[in-house]
């Protein structure tokens, strides 16, 4: 008996059925946790990311962004994603020394020139390690802020000027730099940093430029070394159970938003804010923004060289290959035009 249904009709029916299956995906509501203040430039970028997910999932995946440590402290954001307190967390792995030794390479001094292509580079590089080093969460992407500098209550020109000073470092790797140069580390999250400086618990801080104003740190430091000393690398990660509970179509949408391209989009939005901050600080009364001479800059590069060796030892203790990891990172930065 001949088939009475035209091929075109059958194809149309299958397309409709596929659409109905996707339309029947269970609604998913995501809690996104960002510990920076509500007005921070990162938050609109994360919201744009979430809005695009909603659109691409036909409205089945919706999100609520919780800034300003509403769901938990900055130091806890990796564990919050692991435990389901948040469905997505904005994580600074450098807040937990020794826990993510390979990732710490990205905050070595004098390594990365910019946060735009640099974010894509860091993400592309770290994907080969994330499943092992951050196995408790579903890795989405990594990105960096624009290069930060050293800001202090007294002028610092040479590495020896840090000797005896109390410094709030951005990451554990920068903390190693501080101790190598004879300083003392004072640990605090970014939201707590102004208070530490105001009370004299710290005398200097490594921080990106635009965020100085946002966190009020420009009120307590007056000297700013205009050198791209470091970047802080971050991770945007998801709770594993939340991801696994999604439909195949919904997972596909999440996967398409966990890419190096999205890492660059998020990093770029923030970078513009930080870049603009340098001019704002320079225009403030009572602030000195100063360059280093080539000889002074070389003195810094020489003085911080041992930090790479300390980082390598941490990777070895964790069973990793530091030479392979660092060579791969440097090659990726060159490929993405973001090496310093």
N, C-alpha and C positions, 0 to 999 in steps of 0.2 A: 504494500500500500504506500502510495506516495505521501511524503510529508506535506501537510496542508499549510504549514506555517512558513512564510518567507524568511530567509536568512536575516534580513534587516530587522524584522520584527523580533526574532529571537535575540539578536544583539541588543536591541533596545530594551527588551525585558531584563536581560542580564545586567545591563547598565543601571536600570532602575532598581533592581534587587541589591546591587552593590551599594547604591546610594542609600537605600533603606537600612542596610546593615550599619553603615557609618552613622546614619541619623539615629540609630538605636543605641549607639555607644552610651554607656552610663555617664552622666555628668561627673566631672572631676573638679573639685575645688582645691586649689593649691595655696598654701601659706608660704610666702616668700619673706625671708628675714634678712634685713640689711641693717647693720649696727651703726652706720653713719647717720648724721642728722637728716631730717626730712628734706631740708633745702639743699642737700649735697647733690652735685652734678651726676653722681652715679645713679641715683634713684630714678630719674626720668629715663635713663637708658635701660634700666631693668624693667621699668613699666612698659616701655616700647617693645621690649622683647616679649613680655607677657601678653601684650595686646595682639602681637602678631601670632602668637600661639593660639589665642582665642579665635582669631580670624581663620587660621589654617585648619583648626579642628572643628569648624562649623559651630563654634560656640560651646562645644562640649567640655573644653578645658578652660576654666576661669581661674583667676588669681587675685589674691589680696596681698599687697606689699606692706610689710610691717617694718618701718625704719626705726632709728633711735633706740636700739636695744630693747624694743618692746617685748620680744619673745625670749630674750636672754642676752647675757654679756658677750662682748666681742670675742673674748678668749674661748668661749664655749661653742662657737658656731659650727665647727666640724662635728662635734658630738651631738649637737641639736639636729643636724641632718641625719646622722646615723640613727638616732633614737626616735625620730619622727616628731620632735617638738616643732620643727619646721619641715616643710616639704622641699624647699630649696634654701640653701644658706650661702651667704657671702662670707667667705672664709679667708683669713690671713694665716696661712700655715706657719709663718714666722713667729707667731705669738706662742708657739709651743716648741721650744728648742729641742732638737734631736728627734722629733717625731716623724718628720718628713725630710730626711737628709738629702735625697736626690733633688727634690724641688728647691731646696735651699740654695742651690747653685745659682738660681736666677737673681738672687739678691747680692751676689758678690760685687764688690766695689768696681767702678769703672768698666762696666761690661756692656750696658744697653744704652743706646742713644735716644730712643724715643718710644712713647707708649702706643703709638698707632700701629705701625708695622710690627713693633716689638711685641705687642699683645698677640698678634697672629703667630709670630715666631715662637713665643713661649708655649702657646697652646699646641702648635704642631709638634714641637719637640717633646713636650711632657706626655703626650698620648701614649708613647711607648712604655712609660713607667707608671702611669696613673692606676691601672687595674691592680698592680701589686702594692704600690705604696699607699694608695687611698682605697683599699679594698672594702672598707666598711660603708662606702657611699657610692652613688652612681655619679661618676665624674661627668660634668657637662662641658665646661671650658675653663681655661686659665687666662688671666690677663694681668697687665701691670699698670701702675700709675706713671705719669710722666716723671722723668728723673728728679729726685729730691736732693736737697742740699743740707748742709750743716748750719743751724741757726742757734745763736747763743747770747748769753748775757754779757760776754766779753769777746773781743775780737780774737779769732783763731786764724792764724795764717799758716803755721807749720804743724806737722804732725806732733811735734814735741809739745805744742801748746795744749794738747788734750791731756797731758800727764797730770794726774791728780784731780781731774774734773769729773763731775757726776753727769752722765749723759743718758738720756732716754733714747735707745736705739729703735729703729723701725722694725727690725727683724732680729732673729737670733744670729744671723750671719753678720749683720752690722754690729751686733753686740760683741762678737768675736773681734771685730776690727777695733772697737773701743778698748777692750782689755789688752789687745796687742800693743796699743799705743799708750798704755799706762793709765787709762781712765777707768771709771767705775760705772757699771751698768745700773740704771734705775728702770725697772720694768713697769710699764703701764700701757693700757690701750690708748688709742687716739683720743677718745672722749675724756679720758682722765688726765691727759698730758698737761693741759694748762694749769691745773691745780698743782701738779708736781713742780712745775717751774715757778709758779707764784709763791709757793711755800719754801722755795730754795732747796727742795729735795733733789732737783736736777738743775743744772746750769746751762745745759745745751740739749738740742734735740735734732734728730734727722727727720725731715718732713718735706712733703711736696709744697710748692709755693702757694697755690690758690687756697689750699686747706688751712694755711696759717691764719687767714682771716676768718674762715668759717668756724674754726675751733677756738678762736680768740687768742691764739698763741702769739700773734703780732703785738699783743698788749704786754707781753712779759719777756720777749727777746728783741734785741735791737740790732744785732750784727748777723749778716747773712753772707756766707761764702758762696759765690755764684759759680759753682762747679757741679756738673752732673755726676754726683758722687755714687748714686745707687738708684735702683727702683725697688718698690715693694711689689712682689707678685701675689696675686690672689686667685682663689678658685671659687667657681659657682658650681655647687654640687647638690645632688638630689637624694632624697631618702630612697633606698633600694626597694622597699616594699611598695611604696607609692608608685614607683615606676612599673614594677612587675604586675601590679593590679590593673594597669591600663590595658585597653584593647590594642591589638596590633596596629590599627590605624592611628590611635592616639600616641603609641610609642614612636611611630614613624614621624609624627609631628614634633615630638620632643627631640628625637634624634636630629632632625633637620635644623633645630635651633641650638644644638650643642656642637658647634663647629668652630673652626678657626676664623671663619668669616664673621660669625657673631661675636667672637672674642675681640676682633678688631673693631667692630661697631661699638661695643660697650667701652673698650679702652679709649677709643677716639673721642667719644663724647666727654669723657672725664678729662682727657688730655688737654682739650681746648680750655677747660676751666682752670687747670693748674698752670698752663702756659701764661694765661692772662694775669694770674696772681703775681708773677714776678714784677710786672710794671706797677701794680697796685702797691706792693710793698716798697718799691723804690721811691714812689711818690709820697709815702707817708713821712711826716715830720719825725725826726729823731731816729730814723733807720739808716743804716749803712749797708749797702749791697756792694760787694767788692769782688773783683777778679783776682786770680792768682797769676803770678809770673810763670813762664815756662819752667823755670828752675824750681819754684815752689810746688808746682803741679807734679813734677817728676819726683820730688821728695815724698809727696803723698803716695804716688804709685809704688815707689820702692818700699815705703813703710808698711803699706797694707798688703804687700805680696804674701806674707806668711798666712794670711787668712784663707787663701786658697788651699794651702796644705792642711790647715785645721778642718776645713770643710771636707777634704778628701778623706781624712781619717774617720770622720763621722760616717761617710758612705761605706767605707771598708768595714767598719764595725757592724753595719746593717747588712753586710753581704753583697754590696754593690761594687761596681767597677767605676771609680771616679774618673779615670782618664777617658774611658769610653763616653761617659755621660757628659763631661765638660767639652770634649772635642765635638760631640754631636750638637751640643748647645751652641757653641761658637760657630759651627758651620751653618746651622739653621739661622742664626742671627745675620750672618753674612748674606745668606740666600734671600732673606726678607729685608735687606738694607736697613738693619737696625743695630748693627754692632757699633760700639763706641770706638 
